């Protein structure tokens, strides 16, 4: 190993314990219900937008 490689290795040699942070995820039923509600709303809006785009497409073809 060259001297510069060794210096670089030493410079970036970190304790692996500091790289990863463990988080304990706690289930929150209210939040899960909220997420489900938001997903439903998004799906509904996407369907509505798709229908409007289809209408506009038909209108443009008629011109």
N, CA, C and O atoms as CSV, one atom per row, in Angstrom:
chain,resi,resn,atom,element,x,y,z
A,1,UNK,N,N,0.846,-1.166,0.000
A,1,UNK,CA,C,0.000,0.000,0.000
A,1,UNK,C,C,0.898,1.238,0.000
A,1,UNK,O,O,1.884,1.315,0.733
A,2,UNK,N,N,0.536,2.178,-0.823
A,2,UNK,CA,C,1.325,3.403,-0.885
A,2,UNK,C,C,1.037,4.259,0.344
A,2,UNK,O,O,0.021,4.088,1.019
A,3,UNK,N,N,1.947,5.175,0.614
A,3,UNK,CA,C,1.809,6.040,1.785
A,3,UNK,C,C,0.525,6.873,1.710
A,3,UNK,O,O,-0.172,7.040,2.711
A,4,UNK,N,N,0.218,7.396,0.510
A,4,UNK,CA,C,-0.987,8.228,0.368
A,4,UNK,C,C,-2.252,7.387,0.603
A,4,UNK,O,O,-3.229,7.870,1.176
A,5,UNK,N,N,-2.220,6.117,0.151
A,5,UNK,CA,C,-3.360,5.223,0.389
A,5,UNK,C,C,-3.546,4.977,1.879
A,5,UNK,O,O,-4.667,4.957,2.387
A,6,UNK,N,N,-2.427,4.790,2.569
A,6,UNK,CA,C,-2.479,4.550,4.010
A,6,UNK,C,C,-3.049,5.771,4.729
A,6,UNK,O,O,-3.883,5.639,5.625
A,7,UNK,N,N,-2.595,6.958,4.331
A,7,UNK,CA,C,-3.114,8.186,4.939
A,7,UNK,C,C,-4.615,8.317,4.709
A,7,UNK,O,O,-5.362,8.677,5.618
A,8,UNK,N,N,-5.050,8.021,3.482
A,8,UNK,CA,C,-6.470,8.112,3.149
A,8,UNK,C,C,-7.261,7.118,3.997
A,8,UNK,O,O,-8.333,7.434,4.513
A,9,UNK,N,N,-6.710,5.914,4.128
A,9,UNK,CA,C,-7.379,4.886,4.920
A,9,UNK,C,C,-7.506,5.330,6.377
A,9,UNK,O,O,-8.557,5.170,6.998
A,10,UNK,N,N,-6.436,5.881,6.903
A,10,UNK,CA,C,-6.458,6.333,8.295
A,10,UNK,C,C,-7.442,7.489,8.478
A,10,UNK,O,O,-8.132,7.585,9.492
A,11,UNK,N,N,-7.489,8.357,7.480
A,11,UNK,CA,C,-8.348,9.534,7.555
A,11,UNK,C,C,-9.824,9.124,7.639
A,11,UNK,O,O,-10.601,9.709,8.392
A,12,UNK,N,N,-10.192,8.108,6.850
A,12,UNK,CA,C,-11.595,7.714,6.774
A,12,UNK,C,C,-11.924,6.464,7.577
A,12,UNK,O,O,-13.031,5.933,7.482
A,13,UNK,N,N,-10.976,6.001,8.358
A,13,UNK,CA,C,-11.220,4.822,9.177
A,13,UNK,C,C,-12.110,5.230,10.347
A,13,UNK,O,O,-11.692,5.972,11.236
A,14,UNK,N,N,-13.330,4.738,10.330
A,14,UNK,CA,C,-14.283,5.114,11.371
A,14,UNK,C,C,-14.718,3.882,12.140
A,14,UNK,O,O,-14.671,2.761,11.635
A,15,UNK,N,N,-15.126,4.107,13.329
A,15,UNK,CA,C,-15.682,3.027,14.134
A,15,UNK,C,C,-17.030,2.641,13.532
A,15,UNK,O,O,-17.911,3.492,13.418
A,16,UNK,N,N,-17.212,1.373,13.140
A,16,UNK,CA,C,-18.464,0.963,12.499
A,16,UNK,C,C,-19.700,1.248,13.349
A,16,UNK,O,O,-20.798,1.408,12.816
A,17,UNK,N,N,-19.528,1.309,14.637
A,17,UNK,CA,C,-20.671,1.569,15.507
A,17,UNK,C,C,-21.295,2.930,15.283
A,17,UNK,O,O,-22.480,3.124,15.555
A,18,UNK,N,N,-20.507,3.882,14.786
A,18,UNK,CA,C,-21.048,5.230,14.588
A,18,UNK,C,C,-21.777,5.372,13.258
A,18,UNK,O,O,-22.460,6.370,13.030
A,19,UNK,N,N,-21.640,4.388,12.383
A,19,UNK,CA,C,-22.253,4.508,11.062
A,19,UNK,C,C,-23.738,4.164,11.065
A,19,UNK,O,O,-24.493,4.675,10.239
A,20,UNK,N,N,-24.148,3.328,11.959
A,20,UNK,CA,C,-25.525,2.854,11.940
A,20,UNK,C,C,-26.248,3.251,13.216
A,20,UNK,O,O,-25.739,3.075,14.323
A,21,UNK,N,N,-27.429,3.784,13.036
A,21,UNK,CA,C,-28.248,4.162,14.184
A,21,UNK,C,C,-29.446,3.225,14.201
A,21,UNK,O,O,-30.202,3.150,13.232
A,22,UNK,N,N,-29.610,2.524,15.291
A,22,UNK,CA,C,-30.751,1.613,15.401
A,22,UNK,C,C,-31.950,2.391,15.917
A,22,UNK,O,O,-31.864,3.128,16.900
A,23,UNK,N,N,-33.062,2.209,15.233
A,23,UNK,CA,C,-34.291,2.861,15.685
A,23,UNK,C,C,-35.314,1.770,15.948
A,23,UNK,O,O,-35.440,0.814,15.182
A,24,UNK,N,N,-36.017,1.925,17.008
A,24,UNK,CA,C,-37.117,1.010,17.277
A,24,UNK,C,C,-38.396,1.674,16.790
A,24,UNK,O,O,-38.785,2.735,17.278
A,25,UNK,N,N,-39.039,1.041,15.829
A,25,UNK,CA,C,-40.267,1.600,15.292
A,25,UNK,C,C,-41.444,1.092,16.108
A,25,UNK,O,O,-41.602,-0.109,16.329
A,26,UNK,N,N,-42.248,2.015,16.540
A,26,UNK,CA,C,-43.415,1.668,17.341
A,26,UNK,C,C,-44.640,1.795,16.448
A,26,UNK,O,O,-44.815,2.805,15.767
A,27,UNK,N,N,-45.479,0.780,16.452
A,27,UNK,CA,C,-46.712,0.837,15.669
A,27,UNK,C,C,-47.648,1.868,16.275
A,27,UNK,O,O,-47.866,1.892,17.486
A,28,UNK,N,N,-48.194,2.711,15.429
A,28,UNK,CA,C,-49.150,3.709,15.871
A,28,UNK,C,C,-50.421,3.513,15.051
A,28,UNK,O,O,-50.484,3.942,13.899
A,29,UNK,N,N,-51.437,2.868,15.634
A,29,UNK,CA,C,-52.656,2.550,14.875
A,29,UNK,C,C,-53.329,3.784,14.273
A,29,UNK,O,O,-53.850,3.726,13.159
A,30,UNK,N,N,-53.319,4.897,15.005
A,30,UNK,CA,C,-53.940,6.112,14.473
A,30,UNK,C,C,-53.205,6.592,13.228
A,30,UNK,O,O,-53.827,6.996,12.245
A,31,UNK,N,N,-51.882,6.545,13.281
A,31,UNK,CA,C,-51.094,6.989,12.137
A,31,UNK,C,C,-51.288,6.044,10.955
A,31,UNK,O,O,-51.392,6.487,9.811
A,32,UNK,N,N,-51.336,4.739,11.232
A,32,UNK,CA,C,-51.554,3.762,10.160
A,32,UNK,C,C,-52.912,3.995,9.497
A,32,UNK,O,O,-53.027,3.918,8.274
A,33,UNK,N,N,-53.935,4.280,10.299
A,33,UNK,CA,C,-55.272,4.558,9.761
A,33,UNK,C,C,-55.236,5.826,8.906
A,33,UNK,O,O,-55.845,5.881,7.838
A,34,UNK,N,N,-54.521,6.836,9.383
A,34,UNK,CA,C,-54.394,8.088,8.633
A,34,UNK,C,C,-53.715,7.841,7.286
A,34,UNK,O,O,-54.157,8.362,6.262
A,35,UNK,N,N,-52.634,7.040,7.286
A,35,UNK,CA,C,-51.930,6.747,6.039
A,35,UNK,C,C,-52.853,6.026,5.056
A,35,UNK,O,O,-52.844,6.323,3.861
A,36,UNK,N,N,-53.647,5.081,5.559
A,36,UNK,CA,C,-54.573,4.347,4.701
A,36,UNK,C,C,-55.600,5.305,4.097
A,36,UNK,O,O,-55.949,5.201,2.921
A,37,UNK,N,N,-56.073,6.233,4.919
A,37,UNK,CA,C,-57.057,7.215,4.455
A,37,UNK,C,C,-56.452,8.102,3.359
A,37,UNK,O,O,-57.098,8.383,2.350
A,38,UNK,N,N,-55.227,8.530,3.568
A,38,UNK,CA,C,-54.553,9.375,2.580
A,38,UNK,C,C,-54.358,8.609,1.275
A,38,UNK,O,O,-54.568,9.159,0.194
A,39,UNK,N,N,-53.956,7.341,1.372
A,39,UNK,CA,C,-53.772,6.530,0.164
A,39,UNK,C,C,-55.081,6.407,-0.605
A,39,UNK,O,O,-55.096,6.526,-1.830
A,40,UNK,N,N,-56.186,6.167,0.112
A,40,UNK,CA,C,-57.496,6.068,-0.541
A,40,UNK,C,C,-57.825,7.368,-1.268
A,40,UNK,O,O,-58.305,7.349,-2.401
A,41,UNK,N,N,-57.567,8.487,-0.616
A,41,UNK,CA,C,-57.852,9.801,-1.205
A,41,UNK,C,C,-57.008,10.019,-2.461
A,41,UNK,O,O,-57.498,10.547,-3.459
A,42,UNK,N,N,-55.751,9.613,-2.410
A,42,UNK,CA,C,-54.864,9.763,-3.569
A,42,UNK,C,C,-55.372,8.920,-4.732
A,42,UNK,O,O,-55.413,9.388,-5.870
A,43,UNK,N,N,-55.756,7.688,-4.452
A,43,UNK,CA,C,-56.267,6.806,-5.509
A,43,UNK,C,C,-57.517,7.413,-6.133
A,43,UNK,O,O,-57.677,7.410,-7.353
A,44,UNK,N,N,-58.403,7.935,-5.285
A,44,UNK,CA,C,-59.638,8.546,-5.775
A,44,UNK,C,C,-59.310,9.740,-6.678
A,44,UNK,O,O,-59.891,9.896,-7.752
A,45,UNK,N,N,-58.377,10.573,-6.232
A,45,UNK,CA,C,-57.986,11.744,-7.023
A,45,UNK,C,C,-57.333,11.336,-8.340
A,45,UNK,O,O,-57.561,11.971,-9.370
A,46,UNK,N,N,-56.521,10.278,-8.311
A,46,UNK,CA,C,-55.870,9.816,-9.540
A,46,UNK,C,C,-56.909,9.327,-10.544
A,46,UNK,O,O,-56.797,9.598,-11.740
A,47,UNK,N,N,-57.923,8.602,-10.056
A,47,UNK,CA,C,-58.986,8.118,-10.944
A,47,UNK,C,C,-59.759,9.288,-11.533
A,47,UNK,O,O,-60.099,9.289,-12.717
A,48,UNK,N,N,-60.034,10.284,-10.699
A,48,UNK,CA,C,-60.748,11.473,-11.154
A,48,UNK,C,C,-59.941,12.208,-12.226
A,48,UNK,O,O,-60.489,12.627,-13.246
A,49,UNK,N,N,-58.647,12.359,-11.991
A,49,UNK,CA,C,-57.789,13.046,-12.961
A,49,UNK,C,C,-57.707,12.259,-14.261
A,49,UNK,O,O,-57.707,12.852,-15.340
A,50,UNK,N,N,-57.637,10.950,-14.179
A,50,UNK,CA,C,-57.572,10.115,-15.380
A,50,UNK,C,C,-58.851,10.282,-16.194
A,50,UNK,O,O,-58.805,10.362,-17.421
A,51,UNK,N,N,-59.999,10.337,-15.506
A,51,UNK,CA,C,-61.276,10.520,-16.197
A,51,UNK,C,C,-61.314,11.887,-16.883
A,51,UNK,O,O,-61.767,11.995,-18.023
A,52,UNK,N,N,-60.842,12.929,-16.198
A,52,UNK,CA,C,-60.822,14.276,-16.789
A,52,UNK,C,C,-59.889,14.325,-17.994
A,52,UNK,O,O,-60.201,14.962,-18.999
A,53,UNK,N,N,-58.746,13.653,-17.892
A,53,UNK,CA,C,-57.811,13.627,-19.020
A,53,UNK,C,C,-58.442,12.920,-20.215
A,53,UNK,O,O,-58.261,13.332,-21.361
A,54,UNK,N,N,-59.176,11.861,-19.935
A,54,UNK,CA,C,-59.858,11.125,-21.003
A,54,UNK,C,C,-60.892,12.023,-21.680
A,54,UNK,O,O,-60.996,12.036,-22.906
A,55,UNK,N,N,-61.659,12.776,-20.881
A,55,UNK,CA,C,-62.649,13.710,-21.433
A,55,UNK,C,C,-61.962,14.752,-22.308
A,55,UNK,O,O,-62.430,15.056,-23.405
A,56,UNK,N,N,-60.850,15.298,-21.819
A,56,UNK,CA,C,-60.129,16.316,-22.582
A,56,UNK,C,C,-59.588,15.726,-23.878
A,56,UNK,O,O,-59.594,16.390,-24.915
A,57,UNK,N,N,-59.129,14.504,-23.823
A,57,UNK,CA,C,-58.604,13.831,-25.003
A,57,UNK,C,C,-59.707,13.678,-26.048
A,57,UNK,O,O,-59.486,13.921,-27.235
A,58,UNK,N,N,-60.895,13.274,-25.597
A,58,UNK,CA,C,-62.040,13.116,-26.504
A,58,UNK,C,C,-62.408,14.468,-27.106
A,58,UNK,O,O,-62.668,14.569,-28.304
A,59,UNK,N,N,-62.428,15.517,-26.262
A,59,UNK,CA,C,-62.752,16.864,-26.741
A,59,UNK,C,C,-61.745,17.332,-27.791
A,59,UNK,O,O,-62.131,17.923,-28.800
A,60,UNK,N,N,-60.462,17.073,-27.559
A,60,UNK,CA,C,-59.436,17.503,-28.503
A,60,UNK,C,C,-59.558,16.768,-29.833
A,60,UNK,O,O,-59.326,17.347,-30.895
A,61,UNK,N,N,-59.921,15.497,-29.769
A,61,UNK,CA,C,-60.076,14.724,-31.004
A,61,UNK,C,C,-61.267,15.232,-31.811
A,61,UNK,O,O,-61.281,15.135,-33.038
A,62,UNK,N,N,-62.264,15.774,-31.114
A,62,UNK,CA,C,-63.464,16.275,-31.784
A,62,UNK,C,C,-63.185,17.586,-32.522
A,62,UNK,O,O,-63.928,17.952,-33.433
A,63,UNK,N,N,-62.138,18.283,-32.142
A,63,UNK,CA,C,-61.842,19.589,-32.769
A,63,UNK,C,C,-61.267,19.405,-34.161
A,63,UNK,O,O,-60.958,20.387,-34.836
